[in-house]
């Protein structure tokens, strides 16, 4: 595990939709599904990103939100970025699984989906033009807020309907935290194990700085993937997160800050 970034060349950039790009790199990274890397742009900053492809093809999938991601979007094939990692705990691999993805949450789940055997995949987006990897997971059950693709409604609507019919061995989820909290609550109600990938402000990536602390757990090192056992203990889950200053704020305010 490297604690200093190594430069990697961008070999291909794929437009997933008008707001999201996938950056393929010339560096092989063998990582567990759900692990992340720290991406460094010299002279600007360093941010964590999940790996959306691993092995022979290594890539990060990025939604343009703030200054850092806008700088990434201005880069071209042949440019280089700094990479260190992978870090954190990934997802476990179990049979008879359901995968619930919301928005860009499909990025860290994508490697998992490809390693599972016939998972039941539910993928949500605000609208048709926000769907990511639409052709990559052809059997996914799509929901959109406005009904422009798939079923109109929430991913949790489909999940609850399926849980009433069938008991999965596990449900994996990543996406907006309020969505994941609802997924977890449904899993608790129906007695199904859950693993969720949480997002917090990460500065170091390997548990030293404490910026990503959540009820005594470090999201970068103890997570970002947490099982039901730990999710029950994290009182901040679905409610609070910390800004760069360490100030605890409501999840909604944290999301707004992350988009600046």
C-alpha positions in Angstrom: 0.0 0.0 0.0 1.5 3.3 -1.1 1.1 6.4 1.1 2.5 8.7 -1.6 0.7 9.2 -4.9 2.0 7.6 -8.0 1.3 9.2 -11.3 -1.1 7.4 -13.7 -2.0 8.4 -17.2 -5.5 8.8 -18.4 -5.9 6.5 -21.4 -9.6 6.9 -22.1 -12.4 9.1 -21.0 -16.0 7.9 -21.4 -19.0 10.2 -21.1 -21.5 8.1 -19.0 -24.1 10.9 -19.2 -24.0 14.7 -19.4 -22.9 14.9 -15.7 -20.7 11.9 -15.2 -17.4 10.7 -16.8 -15.3 7.5 -16.3 -11.6 8.0 -16.4 -9.6 4.8 -17.4 -6.0 4.7 -16.2 -2.9 2.9 -17.4 -2.3 1.5 -13.9 -3.4 -1.9 -12.7 -5.0 -1.8 -9.3 -6.1 -5.1 -7.7 -8.8 -4.0 -5.2 -11.7 -5.5 -3.4 -15.2 -4.3 -4.6 -16.0 -1.2 -2.6 -12.4 -0.1 -1.8 -11.3 3.4 -2.8 -8.3 5.4 -4.0 -7.1 8.9 -3.2 -6.8 11.0 -6.4 -4.3 13.9 -6.4 -4.4 16.8 -8.8 -1.0 18.7 -8.3 -1.5 22.2 -7.1 -5.2 21.7 -6.3 -6.2 18.9 -3.8 -6.6 15.2 -3.1 -10.0 13.5 -2.9 -11.2 9.9 -2.5 -12.9 8.1 -5.3 -14.3 4.5 -5.5 -13.0 2.2 -8.2 -15.6 1.5 -10.9 -13.3 -0.9 -12.8 -10.4 -3.0 -11.4 -7.9 -5.5 -12.7 -6.8 -5.1 -16.3 -9.0 -2.0 -16.6 -8.8 0.5 -13.8 -11.1 3.4 -13.6 -12.9 6.0 -11.5 -16.3 7.3 -12.3 -16.8 10.9 -11.4 -19.8 13.3 -11.2 -19.0 16.9 -11.7 -19.9 18.8 -8.5 -17.3 21.2 -7.3 -13.8 22.7 -8.1 -11.9 19.4 -7.9 -14.3 17.4 -10.1 -14.5 20.3 -12.6 -10.7 20.3 -12.9 -10.9 16.5 -13.6 -13.5 17.1 -16.2 -11.2 19.6 -18.0 -8.5 17.0 -18.3 -7.8 15.1 -21.5 -6.6 11.7 -22.5 -2.8 11.6 -22.0 -2.9 13.8 -18.9 -1.8 12.3 -15.6 -3.2 12.2 -12.1 -1.8 11.0 -8.8 -3.2 7.8 -7.3 -2.6 6.1 -3.9 -4.3 3.2 -2.4 -6.5 1.1 -2.5 -7.8 1.8 1.0 -10.6 0.7 3.3 -12.8 -2.4 3.7 -14.7 -3.7 0.7 -17.9 -5.7 0.3 -18.1 -9.4 1.2 -19.1 -11.8 -1.6 -22.3 -13.8 -0.9 -24.8 -15.7 -3.0 -28.5 -14.8 -3.4 -27.7 -11.1 -3.2 -29.6 -7.9 -4.0 -27.7 -4.7 -5.0 -29.4 -1.3 -4.5 -27.7 1.6 -6.2 -28.7 5.3 -6.2 -27.1 7.8 -8.6 -23.3 7.6 -8.5 -23.6 4.9 -5.9 -23.5 2.5 -8.7 -19.8 3.2 -9.2 -18.4 1.4 -6.1 -21.1 -1.3 -6.6 -20.2 -2.0 -10.3 -17.2 -4.2 -9.6 -19.2 -6.1 -6.9 -22.1 -6.7 -9.4 -19.7 -8.2 -11.9 -18.2 -10.6 -9.3 -21.5 -11.8 -7.9 -23.5 -14.7 -9.4 -26.9 -13.4 -10.8 -27.6 -10.6 -8.3 -30.9 -8.8 -8.3 -29.9 -5.3 -9.2 -32.0 -2.2 -8.5 -30.6 1.1 -9.9 -32.2 4.5 -9.3 -31.6 7.9 -10.8 -33.4 11.3 -10.9 -34.2 11.0 -14.6 -33.2 9.0 -17.8 -30.3 11.3 -18.6 -28.8 10.7 -15.1 -28.5 6.9 -15.5 -25.0 5.5 -15.3 -23.7 2.3 -16.9 -27.1 1.8 -18.6 -25.7 -0.7 -21.0 -23.2 -2.3 -18.6 -25.9 -3.9 -16.4 -28.7 -4.8 -18.9 -30.7 -6.8 -16.4 -30.9 -4.0 -13.8 -34.3 -2.9 -12.5 -34.3 0.9 -13.2 -36.3 3.5 -11.3 -36.4 7.2 -11.9 -37.9 10.0 -9.9 -39.8 11.4 -12.9 -40.6 8.1 -14.7 -38.6 8.9 -17.8 -36.9 5.5 -17.6 -37.9 2.3 -15.9 -40.4 2.5 -13.1 -41.4 5.8 -11.6 -40.5 5.9 -7.9 -37.8 5.0 -5.5 -35.4 2.0 -5.4 -36.7 1.2 -2.0 -40.2 0.7 -3.5 -38.9 -2.2 -5.6 -36.7 -3.5 -2.7 -39.6 -3.7 -0.3 -41.8 -5.4 -2.9 -39.1 -8.0 -3.5 -38.4 -8.5 0.2 -42.1 -9.3 0.7 -41.8 -12.1 -1.9 -38.3 -13.4 -1.3 -35.6 -13.4 1.4 -32.2 -12.5 0.1 -29.1 -13.5 2.0 -27.7 -10.0 1.8 -28.5 -6.5 0.4 -25.6 -4.3 -0.7 -26.2 -0.6 -1.1 -24.5 2.7 -2.0 -26.0 6.1 -2.9 -27.6 9.1 -1.1 -27.3 8.4 2.6 -31.1 8.9 3.3 -31.7 6.2 0.6 -29.2 3.8 2.3 -30.8 4.4 5.7 -34.2 3.4 4.3 -32.6 0.3 2.7 -31.0 -0.6 6.0 -34.3 -0.1 7.8 -36.1 -2.4 5.4 -33.4 -5.0 5.8 -33.8 -4.8 9.6 -37.5 -5.2 9.3 -37.3 -8.3 7.1 -34.3 -9.8 8.9 -31.8 -9.6 6.0 -28.1 -8.7 6.3 -27.0 -5.4 4.8 -23.7 -3.8 3.8 -23.6 -0.1 3.0 -20.8 2.1 1.6 -20.7 5.4 3.5 -19.2 8.7 2.4 -17.5 11.1 4.8 -14.8 13.8 4.3 -11.5 11.8 4.0 -8.2 13.6 4.2 -5.6 10.8 4.7 -7.4 7.7 3.6 -5.9 5.3 6.1 -7.2 6.3 9.5 -4.6 8.8 10.8 -6.3 12.2 10.6 -9.7 11.3 12.1 -11.6 13.6 9.7 -14.1 10.9 8.7 -15.0 9.8 12.2 -18.5 8.6 12.8 -19.5 7.5 16.3 -15.9 6.4 17.0 -15.4 4.6 13.7 -13.2 5.9 10.9 -15.0 5.6 7.6 -11.8 5.4 5.6 -10.3 2.5 7.6 -13.2 0.8 9.4 -15.3 1.3 6.2 -16.2 2.7 3.9 -18.3 -0.5 3.7 -20.1 -1.3 7.0 -22.2 -4.4 7.9 -25.5 -4.3 9.7 -23.7 -4.9 13.0 -21.8 -1.6 12.7 -24.6 0.3 11.0 -26.7 -0.3 14.1 -24.0 1.5 16.1 -23.5 4.5 13.9 -26.1 7.0 15.3 -24.9 9.6 12.7 -26.0 7.2 9.8 -28.6 9.1 7.8 -28.5 12.1 10.1 -25.1 13.8 10.6 -21.6 14.2 9.0 -18.6 16.4 9.6 -17.3 19.2 7.5 -13.6 19.8 6.7 -13.4 21.9 9.9 -14.7 18.9 12.0 -18.0 20.6 12.6 -20.9 18.2 12.8 -23.8 19.2 10.5 -27.0 17.6 9.1 -26.5 15.3 6.2 -28.3 17.7 3.9 -25.9 20.5 4.7 -22.9 18.2 4.3 -24.1 17.2 0.8 -24.4 20.9 -0.1 -20.9 21.6 1.2 -19.5 18.7 -0.8 -21.0 20.1 -4.0 -19.1 23.5 -3.7 
